[in-house]
């Protein structure tokens, strides 16, 4: 599983990353978790508001910090 956190490194982006790591651990899922800070790569997903969460190439959330429980539902 590939999970990407799209954002420029703001506090919301860091919080989302922490939630993704925790969700993967709690769900017992092995995932490649990647931070994407390159604006051109972020734009390739059509994302205009960060942070954004992409799971296996599908944008799941933009503009907010998703809860651990919500992330677990998606993974």
C-alpha positions as CSV (number, residue, x, y, z in Angstrom):
1,X,0.0,0.0,0.0
2,X,1.2,3.5,-0.9
3,X,0.1,6.5,1.2
4,X,1.1,10.0,0.2
5,X,0.7,13.1,2.3
6,X,0.6,16.1,0.0
7,X,1.7,19.5,1.5
8,X,4.4,21.9,2.0
9,X,5.3,20.9,5.6
10,X,2.8,23.0,7.6
11,X,1.6,21.9,11.0
12,X,-1.5,20.4,9.5
13,X,0.6,18.3,7.1
14,X,2.8,17.1,10.0
15,X,-0.4,16.2,12.0
16,X,-1.8,14.3,9.1
17,X,1.4,12.4,8.7
18,X,1.3,11.4,12.4
19,X,-2.3,10.2,12.0
20,X,-1.4,8.1,9.0
21,X,1.5,6.4,10.7
22,X,-0.7,5.7,13.8
23,X,-3.6,4.4,11.7
24,X,-1.3,2.1,9.7
25,X,0.2,0.7,13.0
26,X,-3.2,0.3,14.6
27,X,-4.6,-1.5,11.6
28,X,-1.5,-3.7,11.2
29,X,-1.0,-2.5,7.6
30,X,2.3,-2.4,5.9
31,X,2.4,0.8,4.0
32,X,4.9,3.0,2.2
33,X,4.2,6.5,3.6
34,X,5.6,9.3,1.5
35,X,5.6,13.1,2.1
36,X,5.1,15.0,-1.2
37,X,6.2,18.6,-0.9
38,X,6.9,19.3,-4.6
39,X,4.1,21.7,-5.8
40,X,4.2,20.3,-9.3
41,X,3.6,16.8,-8.1
42,X,0.8,18.0,-5.8
43,X,-0.8,19.8,-8.8
44,X,-0.6,16.5,-10.8
45,X,-3.3,15.2,-8.4
46,X,-5.5,18.2,-9.0
47,X,-5.1,19.2,-5.4
48,X,-5.6,22.9,-4.7
49,X,-5.8,22.8,-0.8
50,X,-3.3,21.0,1.4
51,X,-2.8,18.9,3.3
52,X,-4.2,16.1,1.1
53,X,-4.2,12.4,1.6
54,X,-3.7,10.0,-1.3
55,X,-4.0,6.2,-0.9
56,X,-2.9,4.0,-3.7
57,X,-3.2,6.9,-6.2
58,X,-6.7,8.0,-5.1
59,X,-7.2,11.4,-3.4
60,X,-9.2,10.7,-0.3
61,X,-9.0,14.0,1.5
62,X,-8.0,17.7,0.9
63,X,-7.7,20.7,3.2
64,X,-8.0,19.0,6.5
65,X,-6.4,16.7,9.0
66,X,-8.2,13.4,8.8
67,X,-8.7,11.4,12.0
68,X,-6.9,8.1,12.7
69,X,-10.2,6.2,12.7
70,X,-11.2,7.6,9.3
71,X,-7.8,6.7,7.8
72,X,-8.2,3.2,9.2
73,X,-11.5,2.8,7.3
74,X,-9.8,3.7,4.0
75,X,-6.8,1.4,4.5
